[in-house]
Amino acid sequence: MSTKHFINDPTHLVNTALHSLTLTNPNVALDSDNKIIYRRPSDAPQQVSIISGGGSGHEPSFAAMVGPGMLSAAVAGTIFASPSAEQVRNGIMSRVDTEKGVLVVVMNYTGDILNFGMAVEKAIAAGQAVEMVVVGDDVGVGRKKTGKVGRRGIAGTVLVLKIAGALAAQGRSLEEVAKVARLTAANIVSVGASLEHVHVPGRVIDSSEALAPEQVEVGMGIHNEPGSSREKLELPQLVERMLTQLLDQSDKDRAFLNVNSNEVVLLINNLGGVSVLELGGITTEVVNQLSDKYNIRPVRTISGTFMTSLNGQGFSITLLNVVNTDIGGPSMIELLDAPSEVTGWSAPVQKTSWEAKNTATRTDTAGTNKETQPSGLQMDAKHATSVLTNALERVIAAEPEVTKYDTIVGDGDCGIGLKRGAEAILKHIQQKPLTGDVVVDVASIVQVVETAMDGTSGALYAIFLNALVHALRTLGSGEAGPSVWSAALKLSCEALSKYTPAQPGDRTLVDALYPFVEVLGKTGDVKQAADAARKAADETKGMQASLGRSVYIGGSGYEEVPDPGAWGLACFFLGLGGVKPTEEGWESI
């Protein structure tokens, strides 16, 4: 791999690259604090706004696809890392028009789904009309290996963005735009291949992962993730292997889509380091094999650089099964052909846009710091403070054991993360006592969780609590008794399931969450529900993980300890149930 760069500071690299887009496209502006490229305000008719984004390093996706006819905004993280939920929330709430609704499109990576999902739930709780579509088009890793995580999102995502953007520009509703985006995503398959890993500026080289001379990795992901195999293949044999993974219906591990439409779109994508000359040769080889071996003659062949892996020495092949959109309007082909003014697609910026010299920007913060309105749903603030304090102190006391468990089966940060969040909430309710309005109080705690807790568990808790705020607000006014909490918690579990496939038995915090909610609904007794959560957390000992970092760590540690996240949450519930730890064990208070 090439380790020489003109800009070696990754932070400076991302910031200056984003700024460059405002120099090459007069339609867009930059919110540098939140790393958001967005369309400048104009007199154009209101339309559904489309937001996408993810880690930097995949340019021109996503920021260079902002402009008329495509994205309304793109939110950038650091290189190969998801942007934070707060960045995305700012994008949804204050950098795009929201009158007609907002569609958020993300690729299927855990960090992206959780952080974008958290922001979506926050926006929905604030009353915004927001839909989220997740794209997973990669067939490089089969069903057995991906399991519940599902297929990775790669270059096929760009076709979803182009089609959805063109439809939104025609003034269609959020429901229609989201429907066609999902339909497009469901009819795309992609696979990549690369001759070498890429080097991220500023990072130490890991030579142990390097490919041998003449080797190619079939199915390599866009963050250096492994694919299906490493082999010595010439281009014709490599393309044959890739097309087999895309099209062979007898391969039940990878037959994700039957490409049998009369119209097929082909996208050949440069991962960043392939010359224009060589990409042309690759395109010809792919088109010839599709025709000769599969009798597929694409109605559109699009070849270029759309979604990179920095300077990756590879390419990907995407096939779109063109199907009826069933909205009584334009076809997928017409939407792909529709004009757009973005530098990341194949259309030039129009003369009229340059001459307009539009310098308008968005600097308002309306909607991002809106005060939560009272709901009329009440609880005893003094009692609630006492119960919550006991629960949080129990989490803090449990940090050493949670850390011990996570050191065995994870990366050791779960206990510290839970403790940090619990301490921050305690400090918050001391400085800003609970009001007794359930929605106001939970909403204020959500802000603390979003700020104080990081990592996957932090995102999961924030999504759940944002959904809880929204659920509680829908349950009317009066006293917030066990039945109200039970109903709201069930709705929050449903919202959480949109962003994680975790179910009881997967060895995650959900193993403690679901039993608590279920027993609370049946009995109305918090202590019984907490006991059920503790029992379920205990039973994760010996349970093999289906999700999370433990899947990759392996070993036999899972046989020795319970899941750290489930145990930490069970400790919180026990505190809510009026149980505290003593030197002898547990006692009620």
C-alpha positions as CSV (number, residue, x, y, z in Angstrom):
1,M,0.0,0.0,0.0
2,S,1.1,3.6,-0.5
3,T,1.8,5.3,2.8
4,K,2.8,8.7,1.4
5,H,0.3,11.5,1.6
6,F,0.3,15.2,0.9
7,I,-1.8,15.8,4.0
8,N,-0.9,13.5,6.9
9,D,-3.1,15.1,9.6
10,P,-6.5,13.3,9.2
11,T,-8.5,16.1,11.0
12,H,-7.0,18.8,8.7
13,L,-7.5,16.5,5.7
14,V,-11.3,16.0,6.4
15,N,-11.9,19.7,7.2
16,T,-10.2,21.1,4.2
17,A,-11.7,18.5,1.8
18,L,-15.2,19.5,3.0
19,H,-14.4,23.1,2.5
20,S,-13.3,22.4,-1.0
21,L,-16.8,21.4,-2.0
22,T,-18.1,25.0,-1.3
23,L,-15.4,26.1,-3.8
24,T,-16.4,23.7,-6.6
25,N,-20.2,23.8,-6.2
26,P,-21.9,27.2,-5.5
27,N,-25.1,25.3,-4.4
28,V,-23.6,24.1,-1.1
29,A,-22.4,25.5,2.2
30,L,-20.4,24.0,5.1
31,D,-21.3,23.8,8.8
32,S,-17.7,23.3,9.8
33,D,-18.5,22.7,13.5
34,N,-20.7,19.7,12.7
35,K,-19.0,18.7,9.4
36,I,-22.2,19.1,7.5
37,I,-22.4,20.0,3.8
38,Y,-25.8,21.3,3.0
39,R,-27.8,23.0,0.2
40,R,-27.9,26.8,0.5
41,P,-31.3,28.3,1.1
42,S,-33.0,29.3,-2.2
43,D,-36.3,30.2,-3.7
44,A,-36.8,26.6,-5.1
45,P,-40.1,24.9,-4.2
46,Q,-40.2,23.0,-0.9
47,Q,-39.4,19.3,-1.2
48,V,-38.6,16.2,0.9
49,S,-35.1,16.7,2.2
50,I,-32.7,13.8,1.9
51,I,-29.7,13.4,4.3
52,S,-27.0,10.8,4.2
53,G,-23.4,10.5,5.4
54,G,-21.0,8.3,7.3
55,G,-17.2,8.1,7.8
56,S,-15.0,10.2,5.7
57,G,-12.7,8.4,3.2
58,H,-15.4,7.3,0.8
59,E,-15.5,10.5,-1.4
60,P,-17.2,11.6,-3.4
61,S,-19.8,9.9,-1.2
62,F,-21.5,11.6,0.5
63,A,-20.7,15.2,0.7
64,A,-20.1,15.7,-3.0
65,M,-23.6,14.4,-3.7
66,V,-25.2,17.3,-2.0
67,G,-27.1,19.7,-4.4
68,P,-30.2,20.0,-6.6
69,G,-31.5,16.7,-7.7
70,M,-29.7,14.6,-5.1
71,L,-28.9,15.1,-1.4
72,S,-30.0,18.0,0.8
73,A,-27.2,17.5,3.3
74,A,-24.4,15.0,4.1
75,V,-22.9,14.5,7.6
76,A,-19.3,13.5,7.8
77,G,-17.4,11.6,10.5
78,T,-13.7,11.2,10.8
79,I,-12.0,8.8,8.5
80,F,-13.9,5.5,8.5
81,A,-15.8,6.5,11.6
82,S,-19.5,7.4,11.9
83,P,-20.5,11.0,12.7
84,S,-22.0,11.5,16.1
85,A,-25.7,11.6,16.7
86,E,-25.4,15.2,17.7
87,Q,-23.9,16.1,14.3
88,V,-26.7,14.2,12.5
89,R,-29.4,15.8,14.7
90,N,-28.1,19.3,13.8
91,G,-28.3,18.3,10.2
92,I,-31.9,17.1,10.4
93,M,-33.2,19.9,12.7
94,S,-31.4,23.0,11.4
95,R,-29.6,22.5,8.1
96,V,-32.3,21.3,5.8
97,D,-35.9,22.2,5.1
98,T,-38.3,20.0,7.2
99,E,-41.7,21.2,6.0
100,K,-42.2,18.2,3.6
101,G,-40.3,15.7,5.8
102,V,-36.8,14.3,5.9
103,L,-35.5,11.0,4.5
104,V,-32.3,9.7,6.1
105,V,-30.3,7.1,4.1
106,V,-27.4,5.2,5.7
107,M,-25.3,2.2,4.9
108,N,-25.5,-0.9,7.1
109,Y,-22.7,-0.3,9.6
110,T,-23.5,-0.5,13.3
111,G,-22.0,2.9,14.2
112,D,-23.9,4.6,11.3
113,I,-27.2,3.0,12.2
114,L,-27.0,3.7,15.9
115,N,-25.9,7.4,15.6
116,F,-28.1,8.3,12.7
117,G,-30.9,6.3,14.3
118,M,-30.5,8.2,17.6
119,A,-30.8,11.5,15.7
120,V,-33.9,10.3,13.8
121,E,-35.6,9.3,17.1
122,K,-34.7,12.6,18.6
123,A,-36.2,14.4,15.6
124,I,-39.4,12.3,15.7
125,A,-39.8,13.0,19.4
126,A,-39.6,16.7,18.5
127,G,-42.5,16.3,16.1
128,Q,-40.6,16.1,12.8
129,A,-41.6,13.7,10.0
130,V,-38.5,11.6,9.4
131,E,-38.0,8.2,7.8
132,M,-34.8,6.2,7.7
133,V,-33.7,3.7,5.0
134,V,-30.7,1.3,5.6
135,V,-28.8,0.0,2.5
136,G,-27.0,-3.3,2.6
137,D,-26.0,-4.3,-0.9
138,D,-22.7,-6.2,-0.5
139,V,-22.6,-9.9,-1.3
140,G,-18.9,-10.3,-0.6
141,V,-19.6,-11.9,2.7
142,G,-22.4,-14.5,2.8
143,R,-25.3,-15.1,5.1
144,K,-23.6,-17.5,7.4
145,K,-20.8,-15.1,8.3
146,T,-22.9,-11.9,8.5
147,G,-25.6,-13.5,10.6
148,K,-27.9,-10.9,12.2
149,V,-25.7,-8.0,11.3
150,G,-26.6,-8.4,7.6
151,R,-25.0,-7.2,4.4
152,R,-22.6,-4.2,4.4
153,G,-23.5,-1.1,2.5
154,I,-21.2,-0.2,-0.4
155,A,-21.3,1.6,-3.8
156,G,-24.9,0.5,-4.6
157,T,-26.0,3.0,-2.0
158,V,-25.2,5.8,-4.6
159,L,-28.0,4.6,-6.9
160,V,-30.4,4.7,-4.0
161,L,-29.4,8.3,-3.3
162,K,-29.7,9.4,-7.0
163,I,-33.1,7.8,-7.5
164,A,-34.5,9.1,-4.2
165,G,-33.0,12.6,-4.8
166,A,-34.6,12.9,-8.2
167,L,-38.0,11.8,-6.9
168,A,-37.8,14.3,-4.1
169,A,-36.9,17.0,-6.6
170,Q,-40.2,16.3,-8.4
171,G,-42.1,17.2,-5.3
172,R,-43.2,13.7,-4.2
173,S,-44.3,13.0,-0.7
174,L,-42.0,11.6,2.1
175,E,-44.0,8.3,2.0
176,E,-43.4,7.9,-1.8
177,V,-39.7,8.9,-1.7
178,A,-39.0,6.5,1.2
179,K,-41.0,3.7,-0.5
180,V,-39.0,4.0,-3.7
181,A,-35.7,4.3,-1.8
182,R,-36.4,1.0,0.0
183,L,-37.5,-0.6,-3.2
184,T,-34.3,0.4,-4.9
185,A,-32.2,-0.8,-2.0
186,A,-34.0,-4.1,-2.0
187,N,-33.1,-4.6,-5.7
188,I,-29.3,-4.0,-5.6
189,V,-26.4,-6.3,-5.2
190,S,-22.7,-5.3,-5.2
191,V,-19.3,-6.9,-4.7
192,G,-15.8,-5.4,-4.5
193,A,-12.2,-6.6,-5.0
194,S,-8.9,-5.0,-4.2
195,L,-5.2,-5.7,-4.7
196,E,-4.2,-4.1,-1.4
197,H,-5.5,-2.5,1.8
198,V,-5.5,1.2,2.1
199,H,-3.5,3.4,4.5
200,V,-5.3,5.9,6.6
201,P,-3.1,9.1,7.0
202,G,-1.7,9.4,10.5
203,R,-2.1,5.7,11.4
204,V,0.5,3.1,12.1
205,I,0.9,0.5,9.3
206,D,-0.2,-3.0,10.1
207,S,1.9,-5.0,7.7
208,S,0.5,-8.3,9.0
209,E,-2.7,-7.8,7.0
210,A,-1.0,-7.0,3.7
211,L,-1.8,-9.1,0.7
212,A,0.9,-11.1,-1.0
213,P,2.2,-10.1,-4.4
214,E,-0.3,-11.0,-7.2
215,Q,-3.0,-11.7,-4.7
216,V,-6.4,-10.1,-4.8
217,E,-9.0,-10.0,-2.1
218,V,-12.5,-10.9,-3.4
219,G,-15.2,-9.1,-1.4
220,M,-13.0,-6.7,0.5
221,G,-15.1,-4.1,2.3
222,I,-14.6,-0.3,2.0
223,H,-12.8,-0.1,5.4
224,N,-10.2,-2.8,4.8
225,E,-12.6,-5.5,6.1
226,P,-11.9,-9.0,4.8
227,G,-14.0,-10.5,2.0
228,S,-14.6,-14.1,1.0
229,S,-11.1,-15.1,-0.2
230,R,-7.6,-14.1,-1.2
231,E,-6.4,-15.6,-4.5
232,K,-4.1,-15.1,-7.5
233,L,-6.6,-14.3,-10.3
234,E,-6.2,-12.4,-13.6
235,L,-8.9,-9.9,-14.4
236,P,-11.1,-12.2,-16.5
237,Q,-11.1,-14.9,-13.7
238,L,-11.7,-12.2,-11.0
239,V,-14.7,-10.7,-12.8
240,E,-16.1,-14.2,-13.4
241,R,-15.8,-14.9,-9.7
242,M,-17.4,-11.6,-8.8
243,L,-20.3,-12.1,-11.2
244,T,-20.9,-15.6,-9.9
245,Q,-21.3,-14.2,-6.4
246,L,-23.8,-11.6,-7.7
247,L,-25.8,-13.8,-10.0
248,D,-25.6,-17.5,-9.1
249,Q,-29.0,-18.5,-7.6
250,S,-27.7,-21.9,-6.6
251,D,-25.3,-20.3,-4.0
252,K,-27.8,-20.1,-1.1
253,D,-25.3,-18.3,1.0
254,R,-25.2,-15.4,-1.5
255,A,-28.3,-15.5,-3.6
256,F,-29.7,-12.3,-2.2
257,L,-31.3,-11.1,-5.4
258,N,-32.6,-12.8,-8.5
259,V,-31.5,-10.4,-11.2
260,N,-34.2,-11.3,-13.7
261,S,-35.6,-7.9,-14.8
262,N,-35.8,-6.9,-18.4
263,E,-33.9,-3.8,-17.4
264,V,-30.6,-3.9,-15.4
265,V,-28.4,-1.0,-14.5
266,L,-24.6,-1.7,-14.1
267,L,-22.4,0.5,-12.0
268,I,-18.6,0.0,-12.1
269,N,-17.1,1.9,-9.1
270,N,-13.5,2.9,-8.6
271,L,-12.3,2.4,-5.0
272,G,-10.0,5.3,-5.5
273,G,-6.7,4.1,-6.7
274,V,-7.4,2.6,-10.1
275,S,-6.4,4.7,-13.1
276,V,-9.1,5.9,-15.5
277,L,-7.5,3.9,-18.3
278,E,-7.6,0.6,-16.2
279,L,-11.2,1.2,-15.0
280,G,-12.2,1.4,-18.7
281,G,-10.6,-2.0,-19.3
282,I,-12.4,-3.4,-16.3
283,T,-15.7,-2.0,-17.4
284,T,-15.4,-3.6,-20.8
285,E,-14.6,-7.0,-19.3
286,V,-17.6,-6.9,-17.0
287,V,-20.0,-5.8,-19.8
288,N,-18.7,-8.6,-22.1
289,Q,-19.1,-11.3,-19.5
290,L,-22.6,-10.2,-18.6
291,S,-23.6,-10.4,-22.2
292,D,-21.8,-13.6,-23.1
293,K,-22.4,-15.7,-20.0
294,Y,-25.7,-14.3,-18.6
295,N,-27.4,-12.6,-21.6
296,I,-27.6,-9.4,-19.6
297,R,-27.2,-6.2,-21.5
298,P,-27.5,-3.3,-19.1
299,V,-29.8,-0.4,-20.1
300,R,-27.4,1.9,-18.4
301,T,-23.7,1.4,-17.8
302,I,-22.3,3.9,-15.3
303,S,-18.5,3.8,-14.7
304,G,-16.5,6.1,-12.5
305,T,-15.5,7.1,-9.0
306,F,-18.5,7.2,-6.7
307,M,-17.7,5.5,-3.4
308,T,-14.0,5.1,-2.5
309,S,-11.9,3.5,0.1
310,L,-9.4,6.4,0.2
311,N,-6.9,5.4,-2.6
312,G,-8.0,1.8,-2.7
313,Q,-6.5,-0.2,-5.5
314,G,-9.7,-1.9,-6.4
315,F,-13.2,-1.7,-7.9
316,S,-16.8,-2.9,-7.2
317,I,-19.6,-4.1,-9.5
318,T,-23.2,-3.2,-8.7
319,L,-26.3,-4.5,-10.4
320,L,-29.7,-2.8,-10.0
321,N,-32.8,-4.9,-10.9
322,V,-35.1,-2.2,-12.4
323,V,-38.6,-2.8,-11.1
324,N,-41.9,-0.9,-11.2
325,T,-42.0,1.8,-8.5
326,D,-45.8,1.5,-8.2
327,I,-46.3,5.2,-7.5
328,G,-47.8,6.1,-10.8
329,G,-44.9,8.2,-11.8
330,P,-41.3,8.1,-13.2
331,S,-39.4,4.9,-13.6
332,M,-36.1,4.1,-11.9
333,I,-34.3,4.8,-15.2
334,E,-36.0,8.2,-15.6
335,L,-34.9,9.1,-12.1
336,L,-31.4,8.0,-12.8
337,D,-31.4,10.1,-16.0
338,A,-32.9,13.2,-14.2
339,P,-30.6,16.2,-14.0
340,S,-28.6,17.0,-10.8
341,E,-26.1,19.6,-9.9
342,V,-23.6,17.7,-7.7
343,T,-19.9,17.2,-8.3
344,G,-20.0,13.5,-7.2
345,W,-22.4,12.5,-10.0
346,S,-21.9,12.6,-13.8
347,A,-23.7,15.9,-14.4
348,P,-22.0,19.3,-14.5
349,V,-23.2,22.3,-12.6
350,Q,-25.3,24.5,-14.8
351,K,-24.3,28.0,-16.0
352,T,-27.2,29.7,-14.3
353,S,-26.1,28.4,-10.8
354,W,-22.6,29.9,-11.3
355,E,-24.1,33.3,-12.4
356,A,-26.5,33.4,-9.5
357,K,-23.6,33.9,-7.1
358,N,-25.7,32.6,-4.2
359,T,-24.0,33.3,-0.9
360,A,-26.8,32.4,1.4
361,T,-26.0,30.2,4.4
362,R,-27.9,28.6,7.3
363,T,-26.7,29.8,10.7
364,D,-29.9,29.3,12.8
365,T,-30.1,26.8,15.6
366,A,-33.9,26.7,15.6
367,G,-35.1,23.2,16.5
368,T,-31.7,21.9,17.8
369,N,-32.1,23.2,21.4
370,K,-35.9,23.4,21.6
371,E,-37.2,23.3,25.2
372,T,-39.3,20.2,26.1
373,Q,-42.9,21.2,26.6
374,P,-44.8,19.8,29.7
375,S,-46.9,16.8,29.0
376,G,-49.3,16.6,32.0
377,L,-48.1,13.1,32.8
378,Q,-47.0,13.3,36.4
379,M,-45.0,11.4,39.0
380,D,-43.9,12.2,42.6
381,A,-40.7,14.0,42.0
382,K,-39.3,13.4,45.5
383,H,-39.9,9.6,45.4
384,A,-38.7,9.4,41.8
385,T,-35.4,11.1,42.7
386,S,-34.9,8.7,45.6
387,V,-35.5,5.6,43.5
388,L,-33.4,6.9,40.5
389,T,-30.6,7.8,42.8
390,N,-30.5,4.3,44.3
391,A,-30.5,2.8,40.9
392,L,-27.7,5.0,39.6
393,E,-25.6,4.4,42.7
394,R,-26.1,0.6,42.2
395,V,-24.7,1.0,38.7
396,I,-21.7,2.9,40.0
397,A,-21.0,0.3,42.6
398,A,-21.2,-2.4,40.0
399,E,-18.5,-0.9,37.8
400,P,-15.6,-3.1,39.0
401,E,-17.5,-6.4,38.3
402,V,-18.9,-5.1,35.0
403,T,-15.4,-4.1,33.9
404,K,-14.1,-7.4,35.0
405,Y,-16.7,-9.2,32.9
406,D,-16.1,-7.0,29.9
407,T,-12.3,-7.5,30.1
408,I,-12.9,-11.2,29.6
409,V,-15.4,-11.0,26.8
410,G,-15.0,-7.5,25.3
411,D,-12.7,-4.5,25.3
412,G,-13.1,-3.6,29.0
413,D,-14.9,-0.3,28.6
414,C,-18.5,-1.2,29.4
415,G,-18.3,-0.7,33.2
416,I,-16.6,2.7,32.9
417,G,-19.1,3.8,30.3
418,L,-22.1,2.9,32.5
419,K,-20.4,4.5,35.5
420,R,-19.7,7.7,33.6
421,G,-23.3,7.9,32.5
422,A,-24.7,7.2,36.0
423,E,-22.4,9.8,37.6
424,A,-23.4,12.4,35.0
425,I,-27.1,11.8,35.6
426,L,-26.7,12.0,39.4
427,K,-24.9,15.3,39.0
428,H,-27.6,16.5,36.6
429,I,-30.6,15.7,38.9
430,Q,-28.7,17.3,41.8
431,Q,-28.2,20.5,39.9
432,K,-31.6,20.5,38.1
433,P,-34.0,18.6,40.3
434,L,-36.8,16.5,38.7
435,T,-40.0,18.5,38.0
436,G,-42.5,15.7,38.3
437,D,-43.4,15.9,34.6
438,V,-42.4,12.6,33.3
439,V,-41.7,13.7,29.7
440,V,-39.7,16.8,30.7
441,D,-37.6,14.9,33.2
442,V,-36.8,11.9,30.9
443,A,-36.0,14.3,28.0
444,S,-33.5,16.2,30.2
445,I,-31.8,12.9,31.2
446,V,-31.5,11.9,27.5
447,Q,-29.3,15.0,26.8
448,V,-27.0,13.9,29.6
449,V,-26.8,10.3,28.3
450,E,-26.0,11.5,24.7
451,T,-23.2,13.7,26.0
452,A,-21.7,11.5,28.7
453,M,-22.0,8.0,27.3
454,D,-20.1,6.9,24.1
455,G,-19.7,3.7,22.2
456,T,-22.4,1.2,21.1
457,S,-24.1,0.9,24.5
458,G,-24.3,4.7,24.8
459,A,-26.0,5.0,21.4
460,L,-28.4,2.1,22.3
461,Y,-29.4,3.8,25.6
462,A,-29.9,7.2,23.8
463,I,-32.1,5.7,21.1
464,F,-34.2,3.9,23.7
465,L,-34.6,6.9,25.9
466,N,-35.4,9.2,23.0
467,A,-38.1,6.7,21.9
468,L,-39.3,6.6,25.5
469,V,-39.8,10.4,25.5
470,H,-41.9,10.1,22.4
471,A,-43.9,7.2,23.7
472,L,-44.7,8.8,27.0
473,R,-45.9,11.9,25.3
474,T,-48.4,9.9,23.3
475,L,-50.0,8.3,26.5
476,G,-51.9,11.3,27.6
477,S,-51.9,13.0,31.0
478,G,-52.5,12.0,34.6
479,E,-50.5,9.8,36.9
480,A,-47.6,7.8,35.4
481,G,-48.3,4.5,37.1
482,P,-46.8,1.1,36.2
483,S,-49.2,0.5,33.4
484,V,-48.2,3.8,31.7
485,W,-44.5,3.0,32.1
486,S,-45.0,-0.5,30.8
487,A,-46.8,0.7,27.7
488,A,-44.2,3.3,27.0
489,L,-41.3,0.8,27.5
490,K,-42.9,-1.6,25.1
491,L,-43.1,1.1,22.4
492,S,-39.5,2.0,23.1
493,C,-38.4,-1.6,22.7
494,E,-40.1,-1.6,19.3
495,A,-38.3,1.6,18.3
496,L,-35.0,0.1,19.4
497,S,-35.5,-3.0,17.3
498,K,-35.4,-0.8,14.2
499,Y,-31.7,-0.2,14.8
500,T,-30.4,-3.4,16.2
501,P,-31.4,-7.0,15.5
502,A,-30.7,-8.0,19.1
503,Q,-33.2,-10.3,20.7
504,P,-33.1,-12.2,24.0
505,G,-30.6,-15.0,23.5
506,D,-28.1,-12.9,21.6
507,R,-26.1,-12.1,24.8
508,T,-26.6,-8.3,24.8
509,L,-28.2,-5.8,27.2
510,V,-31.6,-6.7,25.6
511,D,-31.4,-10.0,27.5
512,A,-32.1,-8.0,30.7
513,L,-34.3,-5.3,29.1
514,Y,-37.0,-7.4,27.6
515,P,-37.8,-9.5,30.7
516,F,-38.0,-6.4,32.8
517,V,-40.5,-4.8,30.4
518,E,-42.5,-8.0,30.1
519,V,-42.9,-8.8,33.8
520,L,-43.6,-5.1,34.6
521,G,-46.5,-5.3,32.1
522,K,-47.9,-8.4,33.6
523,T,-47.5,-7.6,37.3
524,G,-47.0,-3.8,37.7
525,D,-44.4,-4.7,40.3
526,V,-41.0,-3.1,39.7
527,K,-39.2,-5.4,42.1
528,Q,-40.5,-8.6,40.4
529,A,-39.5,-7.1,37.0
530,A,-36.0,-6.3,38.3
531,D,-35.7,-9.8,39.7
532,A,-36.6,-11.2,36.2
533,A,-34.0,-8.9,34.6
534,R,-31.3,-10.1,37.1
535,K,-32.2,-13.8,36.5
536,A,-32.0,-13.3,32.7
537,A,-28.7,-11.5,33.0
538,D,-27.4,-14.4,35.1
539,E,-28.5,-16.8,32.4
540,T,-26.3,-15.1,29.7
541,K,-23.4,-16.9,31.3
542,G,-22.5,-19.7,28.8
543,M,-24.6,-18.0,26.1
544,Q,-22.6,-17.5,22.9
545,A,-22.8,-13.9,21.5
546,S,-24.5,-13.3,18.2
547,L,-23.8,-9.5,18.1
548,G,-21.2,-7.1,19.3
549,R,-17.4,-7.2,19.7
550,S,-17.6,-10.5,21.5
551,V,-18.5,-12.2,18.2
552,Y,-15.0,-11.4,16.9
553,I,-13.1,-12.0,20.1
554,G,-14.0,-15.6,20.4
555,G,-12.5,-17.8,23.2
556,S,-14.4,-19.4,26.1
557,G,-14.8,-16.4,28.3
558,Y,-18.5,-16.3,27.6
559,E,-18.8,-19.5,29.6
560,E,-17.4,-17.9,32.7
561,V,-19.2,-14.6,33.0
562,P,-22.6,-13.0,32.2
563,D,-22.9,-10.4,29.5
564,P,-21.5,-7.2,30.9
565,G,-24.2,-4.9,29.3
566,A,-27.0,-7.1,30.5
567,W,-25.6,-7.3,34.0
568,G,-25.0,-3.6,34.3
569,L,-28.6,-2.9,33.2
570,A,-30.0,-5.5,35.6
571,C,-28.1,-3.7,38.4
572,F,-29.9,-0.5,37.5
573,F,-33.3,-2.3,37.5
574,L,-32.6,-3.8,40.9
575,G,-31.9,-0.3,42.2
576,L,-35.2,0.9,40.8
577,G,-36.9,-2.1,42.6
578,G,-35.6,-0.9,45.9
579,V,-32.7,-3.3,46.2
580,K,-29.2,-2.3,47.2
581,P,-26.0,-4.2,47.6
582,T,-24.5,-5.0,51.1
583,E,-21.5,-6.9,52.2
584,E,-23.7,-9.9,52.8
585,G,-25.6,-9.7,49.5
586,W,-28.8,-7.8,48.7
587,E,-31.4,-6.2,50.8
588,S,-34.6,-4.2,50.2
589,I,-34.8,-0.6,51.2
